[in-house]
Amino acid sequence: MWIRGFSVLINGCILLALMSLISALEPELGSTRVVFQTNYGDIEFGFFPTVAPKTVDHIFKLVRLGGYNTNHFFRVDKGFVAQVADVMGGRSAPMNEEQRKEAEKTVVGEFSEVKHVRGILSMGRYDDPDSGSSSFSMLLGSAPHLDGKYAIFGKVTKGDDTLKKLEQLPTRTEGIFVMPTERITILSSYYYDTETENCEQDRSILKRKLAASAVEVERQRLKCFP
């Protein structure tokens, strides 16, 4: 009986040690949160500033400039990725000069040991490892073949239910891409800091205002840029 109890204790200690090791290996999320409001629901994500600082700075600047507003998810491959289009060609609204200047930049490939699992944000790129721009993927499952080859810079913190909705949409295949048959629009976006803000009511009001403004932007676009 004593030996059995001792064995259980040892196994428990080993399990706790392994859990602590795994936790220690996970990158720390920064306090900034970004919310994409899509026509299928909201998706919130945070950044890994210590893992990919240049990538985080670039993507967050595009968010602050409203660069992702009226953009869309051009790719939804169930169990693999939901990929946001490059803002240079993916937006339905025209870009202003400041947005275009930032969108034209590329970032170096900040590859790391972080694993590609569901919810991870991973930069899109071409063959050049330093060609990441503004397109990125939200992982819908584990993809170990991407590890160390694409820059991970954050993860989804809320909105997995929205991602599941996207996975159920009809798709078509074009080459290597599985694409939704209807446009999944990022109507608008906003950001906040978890350490300095505690204003759920204000954020709720802001969300409604952004949704209304997105409708107006699209109405003007259809009127002026048919």
Salt bridges, closest charged atoms under 4 A:
ASP42 OD2 - LYS207 NZ 2.94
GLU44 OE2 - ARG33 NE 3.99
GLU102 OE2 - HIS58 ND1 2.80
GLU102 OE1 - LYS61 NZ 3.48
GLU102 OE1 - LYS105 NZ 2.99
ASP147 OD1 - HIS116 ND1 2.94
ASP160 OD1 - ARG118 NE 2.80
ASP160 OD2 - LYS164 NZ 3.64
GLU167 OE1 - ARG118 NH2 3.01
GLU174 OE2 - ARG172 NE 2.81
GLU200 OE2 - ARG203 NH2 2.42
GLU216 OE2 - ARG219 NH2 2.73
GLU218 OE2 - ARG221 NH2 2.69
